[in-house]
Amino acid sequence: MPKAQAVFTGIDVGSLTAKSVLLNNEKIISYSIIETGDNPKQAGETVFENVLNECGYKKEDVRQVVGTGYGRVSLSFADRTITELSCHATGVHYLNPGIRTVIDMGGQDSKVITLNGDGTMAQFAMNDKCAAGTGRFLEVMAKALLIDLEALGKFSMDSGKPCDINNTCTVFAESEVVSLLAAGEHKADIVAGLHKGIATRVGNMVKRLGLRGDFAFVGGVAKNAGLKKALEEFLKIRFSSVDADPQIIGALGAALLARERYKKMTFEHAPMDV
């Protein structure tokens, strides 16, 4: 049976994966990550059920649910939906209050968020017009190279001379990768070139906002060690640690905002002393 504690849930439905975090008044008590597939609504419901089942809770035990991500509109059971920008800012600040710049790279877009000292968002820049610099872009490149997506990061570490990848369009970049393979270029050098190109594009977004450190790298793409290294080299920085899976930061922020909203509502409706 669940403990007699208030619990709160954040659900982040992205283009590639759906994430959920279950939080009590003290800490994260469970989280889940699954593929979104072709049904964002179903993915959101499934990932919600996963975190509840892991700890023996039922939906009616959850005081507040906040949804975020591109698929948040499909979460009809959520008490509120909030943009992923605010959720990532909140999640990162909770884990490491010293962070001032967040690079969030997900399935369909890349975002750079600068934070104020209290964790609120100061500025942001977003690449949502093109797949370049996103998980989708890397997924297409991995298929062209016949490399498992999860292995791309380590693969590029063996590069001695990264290739120059000139195209930022996914379609043309894929053709360029195929041509480089035909020309006998090593796969490690091609992957390193792809990472270098992405780091340049996303790094320039950071520079437009101004370098404000400490830095955090979050989102599913943050698990790519080769891209992380390329970003650090381009920006001449080192990413600070966030003590959680980088893929759940948006869902964590949503859960924290759910908890905050519930406490505010409870306080506002508390009886006045006379």
C-alpha positions in Angstrom: 0.0 0.0 0.0 1.3 3.5 -0.7 2.4 5.7 2.2 0.1 8.4 3.4 2.0 11.1 1.5 0.9 13.6 -1.0 2.3 12.8 -4.5 2.5 14.8 -7.7 3.1 13.8 -11.3 4.7 15.5 -14.3 4.3 14.1 -17.7 6.4 15.2 -20.7 5.2 13.8 -24.0 7.8 14.5 -26.7 8.0 13.6 -30.3 10.2 10.5 -29.7 9.7 9.6 -26.0 7.2 10.1 -23.2 8.5 10.6 -19.7 6.8 10.8 -16.3 8.0 11.6 -12.8 6.3 10.8 -9.5 7.3 13.1 -6.7 6.4 13.4 -3.1 7.2 16.3 -0.7 10.8 15.2 -0.5 12.1 13.5 -3.6 11.6 11.7 -6.8 10.0 8.3 -6.0 9.7 6.9 -9.5 10.1 7.8 -13.2 9.4 6.1 -16.5 10.5 6.6 -20.1 8.8 5.0 -23.1 8.6 5.6 -26.9 5.8 8.0 -27.9 5.0 6.1 -31.0 2.1 7.3 -33.1 -0.3 7.9 -30.2 0.8 10.7 -27.8 -2.3 10.4 -25.7 -1.8 6.7 -25.2 1.9 7.2 -24.5 1.1 9.8 -21.8 -1.5 7.5 -20.1 0.9 4.5 -20.2 3.9 6.4 -18.8 1.6 7.8 -16.0 0.4 4.3 -15.1 4.0 3.0 -15.1 5.2 5.4 -12.3 2.1 4.7 -10.3 2.3 0.9 -10.6 6.0 1.0 -9.6 5.1 2.4 -6.1 1.6 1.0 -5.7 -0.3 4.2 -6.1 -3.6 4.8 -7.9 -4.5 7.8 -10.1 -6.8 9.1 -7.4 -3.8 9.3 -5.0 -2.1 12.0 -7.1 -2.9 15.5 -6.0 -1.9 17.3 -9.1 -0.8 16.3 -12.7 1.0 18.7 -15.0 1.7 18.0 -18.6 4.4 19.4 -20.8 6.0 18.7 -24.2 4.7 18.9 -27.7 2.0 16.3 -26.9 0.7 18.0 -23.8 -2.5 19.0 -25.5 -3.4 15.3 -25.7 -3.2 14.9 -21.9 -6.9 15.5 -21.1 -6.5 14.2 -17.6 -3.8 16.7 -16.6 -4.8 19.4 -14.2 -2.7 21.9 -16.1 -0.3 22.1 -19.0 2.9 24.2 -19.0 5.5 24.8 -21.7 8.6 22.7 -21.7 10.8 25.8 -21.4 9.4 26.6 -18.0 9.5 22.9 -17.0 13.2 22.4 -18.0 14.2 25.6 -16.2 12.4 24.4 -13.0 13.8 20.9 -13.2 17.4 22.0 -13.7 17.3 24.6 -11.0 15.9 22.0 -8.5 18.8 19.7 -9.2 21.5 22.3 -9.4 20.7 25.9 -8.4 24.0 27.1 -9.8 23.0 26.5 -13.4 22.5 29.6 -15.5 22.4 28.1 -19.0 20.5 25.0 -20.1 20.9 23.3 -23.5 17.9 21.0 -24.1 18.1 18.8 -27.2 15.1 16.6 -27.8 13.5 14.7 -30.6 12.2 17.6 -32.7 13.9 20.8 -31.5 16.8 22.3 -29.7 16.5 25.0 -27.0 18.8 27.2 -25.1 17.5 28.6 -21.9 19.2 31.1 -19.6 18.1 31.2 -15.9 17.8 33.9 -13.3 19.2 33.2 -9.8 15.7 32.0 -8.6 15.4 29.4 -11.5 13.0 31.4 -13.6 13.6 31.7 -17.3 15.5 34.9 -18.4 15.8 34.3 -22.1 15.5 31.5 -24.6 16.4 30.6 -28.2 14.9 27.7 -30.1 15.6 25.8 -33.3 12.2 24.4 -34.2 12.1 25.1 -37.9 14.5 22.4 -39.0 15.4 18.9 -37.7 19.2 19.7 -37.7 20.5 19.4 -34.2 17.7 17.2 -32.9 17.2 13.6 -31.9 15.3 13.0 -35.2 18.3 14.2 -37.2 20.6 11.8 -35.4 18.2 9.0 -35.8 18.2 9.4 -39.5 22.0 9.7 -39.6 22.3 6.5 -37.5 20.1 4.6 -39.9 22.2 5.8 -42.9 25.4 4.7 -41.2 23.9 1.4 -40.0 24.8 2.2 -36.4 22.6 1.8 -33.4 21.4 5.3 -32.2 22.6 4.7 -28.7 26.1 3.9 -29.9 26.7 7.1 -31.9 28.2 9.0 -29.0 30.9 6.4 -28.2 31.5 5.7 -31.9 32.6 9.3 -32.6 35.2 9.1 -29.8 37.4 6.9 -32.1 37.6 9.7 -34.7 41.1 11.0 -35.7 39.9 13.5 -38.2 36.2 14.6 -38.2 34.7 15.0 -41.7 33.2 18.3 -42.7 29.5 17.9 -43.1 28.3 21.0 -45.0 24.5 20.4 -45.2 22.2 21.2 -42.3 19.1 19.9 -44.0 18.4 16.3 -42.9 17.7 15.1 -46.4 20.8 16.6 -47.9 23.0 15.7 -44.9 21.9 12.0 -45.3 22.9 12.1 -49.0 26.3 13.6 -47.9 26.8 10.9 -45.4 26.1 8.2 -48.0 28.6 9.9 -50.4 31.3 10.0 -47.7 30.8 6.3 -47.0 31.1 5.6 -50.7 34.3 7.7 -50.7 35.8 5.4 -48.1 35.6 7.7 -45.1 35.6 6.1 -41.7 32.3 6.0 -39.9 33.8 7.4 -36.7 35.0 10.4 -38.6 31.6 10.9 -40.2 29.8 10.7 -36.9 32.3 13.1 -35.3 31.7 15.5 -38.2 28.0 15.3 -37.6 28.5 16.1 -34.0 30.8 19.0 -34.8 28.2 20.4 -37.1 25.4 20.2 -34.6 27.6 21.6 -31.8 28.4 24.6 -34.1 24.7 25.3 -34.8 23.5 24.9 -31.2 26.6 26.5 -29.8 25.9 29.6 -31.9 22.4 29.8 -30.4 24.1 29.9 -26.9 26.5 32.6 -28.0 23.6 34.8 -29.3 22.1 34.7 -25.8 25.5 35.2 -24.2 27.6 32.7 -22.2 26.2 32.4 -18.7 27.7 29.6 -16.7 27.4 27.1 -15.1 26.0 25.0 -18.0 23.7 22.0 -18.1 23.0 19.6 -21.0 19.6 17.9 -20.8 17.1 16.0 -23.0 17.5 12.6 -24.7 20.3 13.8 -26.9 22.3 14.7 -23.8 23.1 11.0 -23.4 25.3 11.2 -26.5 28.8 11.5 -25.1 30.3 12.5 -28.4 28.0 15.4 -28.9 28.4 16.5 -25.4 32.2 16.6 -25.9 31.8 18.5 -29.2 29.6 21.2 -27.5 32.1 21.6 -24.7 34.9 22.0 -27.2 33.0 24.6 -29.3 31.9 26.6 -26.3 35.1 26.1 -24.3 33.0 25.1 -21.2 32.4 22.0 -19.1 28.9 20.9 -18.4 27.9 20.8 -14.7 26.3 17.7 -13.3 22.5 17.3 -12.8 21.9 14.3 -10.5 19.1 12.7 -12.6 18.6 11.1 -16.0 18.9 14.1 -18.4 15.9 12.8 -20.3 13.4 13.3 -17.4 14.2 16.9 -16.6 11.1 18.3 -18.3 8.8 15.8 -16.5 10.6 16.5 -13.2 10.0 20.3 -13.7 6.3 19.6 -14.5 6.0 17.5 -11.3 7.7 20.2 -9.2 5.3 22.8 -10.7 2.4 20.4 -9.9 3.5 20.3 -6.3 3.9 24.0 -6.1 0.5 24.6 -7.6 -1.2 22.2 -5.1 0.5 23.9 -2.1 -0.6 27.3 -3.4 -4.2 26.1 -3.9 -4.2 24.5 -0.4 -2.9 27.7 1.2 -5.4 29.9 -0.6 -8.3 27.7 0.6 -7.1 27.2 4.1 -9.4 28.6 6.8 -8.4 31.9 8.3 -7.6 32.1 12.0 -10.0 34.3 14.0 
